[in-house]
Amino acid sequence: MNIYGVEIVSDVDFPLNLPVAPSMGHRLQLLSSVPAELRRAVICGFPFYSTHGRKVYLYSDRIFDGNETGQPWCYEVKDVMSFYWRSGEKNIYYELAEHGDVNLLSFWFIHLVLPLFLSFEGVYDFLHAGCVDVNGRTIMFIAPSMGGKSTLTDFFIKQGHGLISDDKVPTVIEDGQFFAGGSHPYHRPHRRFEELGYHVDNFISTFNPIRAFYALESVGADGGVTLSEILGAAKFNTFFPNYLYNFHFLQKKRLLYLSRLLNSVPFFNVTVPRDFKRLPEVHDTICKHSLELV
């Protein structure tokens, strides 16, 4: 199966309809039976965050000031499951806890653990955005939580546009050009806990050049649908909160990456009225604008 452009070989069958298209050349194994020495190696950690009604912890064998080859890691979803790996290796191990099952394993591995692993390993830089195809052009929507990103992505899908990513977008730079790739063919517009959402047939798994970013600004139901370019420091201030996994040991590389990205890809603000009946107007405005970009 192909997730985030990575071929995943697993000893568990995910209850999902995932693509088997060629990957970007990356390959990982997801395996049970955590090696005993790896389990013993993770001796320090901290509460990482709380999400989807669960407490999450991250462990290693040292203070989190880097990600060195051979360094052990453990991502624990309290009372549900744990994932283990060593930096520089291509195996991720899982262990189900009291409340774990294959459905939860699918969700946590695909939606949260795999993007974190790929970020730590420097495979991709992940952006928190909705990403769709408009007549062969890859565009992204960014917004704060509850800012309408998922709703607009869902509307574009229902108008026949291809889904590239629902939430976490893998990006990479090649020969000075920035590309975004497909995450997985599921979309959850209502953000229910611990589910990937509904399956999208028109899913684009390949990596394609990023054409534009659109920051969504919610306005009153009677407000206008306007579009304006974001310039200067405002680009960074608007975009940076949507850069995922900002561990301090990743920041130097990521700041350089982000500065190049924002100097290469145009970034626009679009006002979105708080009225579902006006989504066609927002859709048409963005489509027309993205197709007019040189």
C-alpha positions as CSV (number, residue, x, y, z in Angstrom):
1,M,0.0,0.0,0.0
2,N,1.1,3.6,-0.7
3,I,0.7,6.2,2.0
4,Y,2.3,9.6,1.7
5,G,4.2,8.3,-1.3
6,V,5.8,5.6,0.8
7,E,5.3,1.9,0.2
8,I,4.2,0.3,3.4
9,V,4.6,-3.5,3.9
10,S,2.8,-4.7,7.0
11,D,1.9,-7.8,8.9
12,V,-1.6,-6.4,9.6
13,D,-4.3,-5.9,7.0
14,F,-5.7,-2.4,7.3
15,P,-9.5,-2.3,6.9
16,L,-9.1,0.5,4.3
17,N,-9.1,1.0,0.6
18,L,-5.5,2.3,0.0
19,P,-3.7,2.8,-3.3
20,V,-1.0,0.4,-4.5
21,A,0.5,2.9,-7.0
22,P,4.3,3.3,-7.2
23,S,5.8,5.2,-4.3
24,M,8.5,7.9,-4.4
25,G,11.1,5.2,-3.8
26,H,10.6,5.1,0.0
27,R,9.7,1.8,1.7
28,L,8.9,1.0,5.3
29,Q,7.8,-2.1,7.2
30,L,5.1,-2.0,9.9
31,L,5.6,-5.0,12.2
32,S,4.4,-6.5,15.4
33,S,6.7,-8.1,18.0
34,V,8.7,-5.2,19.3
35,P,12.3,-6.2,19.8
36,A,13.0,-6.4,23.6
37,E,16.1,-4.4,23.4
38,L,14.3,-1.6,21.6
39,R,11.5,-1.5,24.3
40,R,14.2,-1.4,27.0
41,A,16.1,1.4,25.3
42,V,13.4,4.1,25.7
43,I,13.9,5.4,29.2
44,C,12.8,9.0,29.2
45,G,10.0,11.0,27.8
46,F,7.1,13.4,28.4
47,P,3.4,13.9,27.7
48,F,3.4,14.9,24.1
49,Y,-0.1,16.2,23.7
50,S,-3.8,15.2,24.1
51,T,-5.8,14.6,20.9
52,H,-8.8,12.6,19.8
53,G,-9.7,12.1,23.4
54,R,-6.4,10.3,24.1
55,K,-3.2,11.1,26.0
56,V,-0.1,10.7,23.9
57,Y,3.5,10.3,25.1
58,L,6.9,10.5,23.3
59,Y,9.9,8.6,24.6
60,S,13.6,8.2,23.7
61,D,16.8,7.4,25.5
62,R,18.0,11.0,25.8
63,I,16.9,14.6,25.9
64,F,15.2,15.5,22.7
65,D,17.9,17.7,21.2
66,G,18.3,15.8,18.0
67,N,17.5,12.7,16.0
68,E,20.7,10.7,15.6
69,T,21.1,7.5,13.7
70,G,20.2,4.5,15.8
71,Q,18.3,6.7,18.4
72,P,15.3,4.8,19.8
73,W,11.8,6.3,19.9
74,C,8.4,5.3,21.2
75,Y,5.1,7.0,20.5
76,E,2.5,5.8,23.0
77,V,-1.2,6.3,22.8
78,K,-2.2,5.7,26.4
79,D,-4.1,2.4,26.9
80,V,-4.4,2.0,23.1
81,M,-1.1,1.2,21.5
82,S,2.6,2.0,21.2
83,F,4.9,2.4,18.2
84,Y,8.7,1.9,18.3
85,W,11.5,2.7,15.8
86,R,15.1,3.6,15.6
87,S,16.3,6.6,13.6
88,G,17.8,5.7,10.2
89,E,16.0,2.3,10.0
90,K,13.0,1.3,7.9
91,N,11.0,-0.6,10.4
92,I,8.2,0.7,12.7
93,Y,7.0,-1.8,15.3
94,Y,3.6,-1.7,17.0
95,E,2.1,-3.1,20.2
96,L,-1.6,-3.1,21.0
97,A,-2.7,-2.2,24.5
98,E,-5.9,-2.9,26.4
99,H,-8.2,-0.7,24.2
100,G,-6.3,-1.1,20.9
101,D,-7.6,-2.8,17.7
102,V,-6.9,-2.8,14.0
103,N,-9.2,0.1,13.3
104,L,-7.5,2.3,15.8
105,L,-4.1,1.1,14.6
106,S,-4.9,2.2,11.1
107,F,-6.0,5.6,12.2
108,W,-3.1,6.4,14.5
109,F,-0.4,5.0,12.2
110,I,-1.6,6.7,9.1
111,H,-2.8,10.0,10.5
112,L,-0.3,10.8,13.2
113,V,2.7,8.4,13.6
114,L,3.8,8.1,10.0
115,P,3.9,11.9,9.3
116,L,5.9,12.3,12.6
117,F,8.3,9.5,11.6
118,L,8.8,10.9,8.1
119,S,9.4,14.4,9.5
120,F,12.0,13.1,12.0
121,E,13.7,11.2,9.2
122,G,13.8,14.2,6.9
123,V,11.9,12.5,4.2
124,Y,9.2,15.3,3.9
125,D,8.2,18.6,5.4
126,F,4.5,18.4,6.4
127,L,2.1,21.3,6.1
128,H,-1.3,21.4,7.9
129,A,-3.5,22.2,5.0
130,G,-6.2,20.9,2.7
131,C,-4.8,20.2,-0.8
132,V,-6.8,19.7,-4.0
133,D,-6.2,19.6,-7.8
134,V,-7.7,22.3,-10.0
135,N,-7.4,21.3,-13.7
136,G,-3.9,19.9,-13.1
137,R,-2.8,22.5,-10.6
138,T,-2.1,21.7,-7.0
139,I,-3.4,24.3,-4.5
140,M,-3.6,24.4,-0.8
141,F,-6.0,25.9,1.8
142,I,-4.7,26.9,5.2
143,A,-6.7,28.1,8.1
144,P,-6.8,28.0,11.9
145,S,-8.6,25.1,13.6
146,M,-12.4,25.4,12.8
147,G,-11.5,28.0,10.1
148,G,-13.3,26.3,7.2
149,K,-10.4,24.4,5.6
150,S,-12.0,21.0,5.8
151,T,-15.4,22.3,4.7
152,L,-13.9,24.0,1.6
153,T,-11.8,21.0,0.8
154,D,-15.0,18.8,1.0
155,F,-16.8,21.2,-1.3
156,F,-14.0,21.1,-3.9
157,I,-14.1,17.3,-3.8
158,K,-17.8,17.2,-4.4
159,Q,-17.3,19.5,-7.4
160,G,-15.1,16.8,-9.0
161,H,-11.7,18.1,-8.0
162,G,-9.1,15.5,-7.1
163,L,-8.1,15.1,-3.4
164,I,-4.4,15.3,-2.7
165,S,-4.5,15.6,1.1
166,D,-7.2,16.1,3.7
167,D,-5.1,17.5,6.5
168,K,-1.3,16.7,6.5
169,V,0.4,17.5,3.2
170,P,3.8,16.0,2.5
171,T,6.0,18.4,0.6
172,V,9.5,18.1,-0.9
173,I,11.9,20.3,-2.9
174,E,13.5,18.9,-6.1
175,D,15.7,21.0,-8.4
176,G,14.5,24.1,-6.8
177,Q,10.8,23.4,-7.2
178,F,8.4,22.5,-4.4
179,F,6.1,19.5,-4.8
180,A,3.1,18.2,-2.7
181,G,2.0,14.6,-2.7
182,G,-1.1,12.6,-1.9
183,S,-1.5,11.6,1.7
184,H,-4.3,8.9,1.7
185,P,-7.7,8.7,-0.1
186,Y,-9.8,9.6,2.9
187,H,-11.4,12.8,4.0
188,R,-13.1,13.6,7.3
189,P,-14.9,17.0,7.0
190,H,-16.6,16.7,10.4
191,R,-13.4,15.8,12.2
192,R,-14.8,12.9,14.3
193,F,-12.3,11.4,16.7
194,E,-10.2,8.5,15.6
195,E,-11.5,8.1,12.1
196,L,-10.1,8.9,8.7
197,G,-13.5,9.8,7.1
198,Y,-15.1,8.8,3.9
199,H,-13.2,7.3,0.9
200,V,-12.5,9.5,-2.1
201,D,-12.3,7.8,-5.4
202,N,-10.7,10.7,-7.2
203,F,-7.5,10.7,-5.2
204,I,-4.2,11.9,-6.6
205,S,-1.3,10.0,-5.0
206,T,1.5,11.4,-7.2
207,F,3.7,14.4,-6.3
208,N,3.1,17.6,-8.3
209,P,4.3,21.2,-8.3
210,I,2.6,23.4,-5.7
211,R,0.8,26.2,-7.6
212,A,-0.5,28.5,-4.8
213,F,-1.5,28.8,-1.2
214,Y,-4.8,30.3,-0.1
215,A,-5.3,31.4,3.5
216,L,-8.9,31.4,4.4
217,E,-10.3,34.4,6.4
218,S,-13.8,33.9,7.8
219,V,-16.1,36.9,7.4
220,G,-19.8,37.6,8.1
221,A,-22.5,35.9,6.0
222,D,-23.0,39.1,4.1
223,G,-19.3,39.8,3.5
224,G,-17.7,39.7,0.1
225,V,-15.5,37.0,-1.4
226,T,-12.3,38.9,-2.0
227,L,-8.8,37.7,-2.9
228,S,-5.5,39.5,-2.3
229,E,-1.9,38.6,-2.3
230,I,0.0,38.2,1.0
231,L,3.4,39.8,1.0
232,G,6.5,40.3,3.1
233,A,6.6,39.3,6.8
234,A,2.8,38.7,6.7
235,K,3.5,35.6,4.6
236,F,5.7,34.0,7.3
237,N,3.4,35.1,10.2
238,T,0.3,33.6,8.5
239,F,2.0,30.4,7.3
240,F,4.3,29.3,10.1
241,P,1.5,28.1,12.5
242,N,0.6,25.6,9.8
243,Y,4.0,24.0,9.7
244,L,3.8,20.7,11.5
245,Y,6.2,19.2,14.1
246,N,8.3,22.2,15.1
247,F,10.8,20.4,17.3
248,H,13.7,22.7,18.1
249,F,16.2,20.4,16.4
250,L,14.3,20.6,13.2
251,Q,13.8,24.4,13.3
252,K,16.9,25.6,11.5
253,K,16.4,23.4,8.5
254,R,12.7,24.2,8.4
255,L,13.1,27.9,8.6
256,L,15.4,27.8,5.6
257,Y,12.9,25.5,3.8
258,L,10.0,27.7,4.6
259,S,11.7,30.9,3.5
260,R,12.5,29.3,0.1
261,L,8.9,27.9,-0.1
262,L,7.3,31.3,0.5
263,N,9.7,33.0,-2.0
264,S,8.8,30.4,-4.6
265,V,5.0,29.8,-4.3
266,P,2.5,32.7,-4.4
267,F,0.3,33.1,-1.3
268,F,-3.1,34.7,-1.2
269,N,-5.8,35.6,1.3
270,V,-9.4,34.8,0.5
271,T,-12.4,35.9,2.5
272,V,-15.0,33.2,3.0
273,P,-18.5,34.3,4.2
274,R,-20.0,32.2,7.0
275,D,-22.8,30.9,4.8
276,F,-22.7,27.5,3.2
277,K,-24.8,28.7,0.3
278,R,-21.9,31.0,-0.8
279,L,-19.4,28.2,-1.1
280,P,-19.9,28.0,-4.9
281,E,-18.9,31.7,-5.1
282,V,-15.7,31.0,-3.1
283,H,-15.0,27.9,-5.2
284,D,-15.4,29.8,-8.5
285,T,-13.3,32.7,-7.3
286,I,-10.4,30.4,-6.3
287,C,-10.6,28.2,-9.4
288,K,-10.7,31.3,-11.8
289,H,-7.8,32.9,-9.9
290,S,-5.6,29.7,-9.8
291,L,-6.0,29.1,-13.5
292,E,-5.0,32.7,-14.3
293,L,-1.7,32.4,-12.5
294,V,1.3,32.4,-14.8
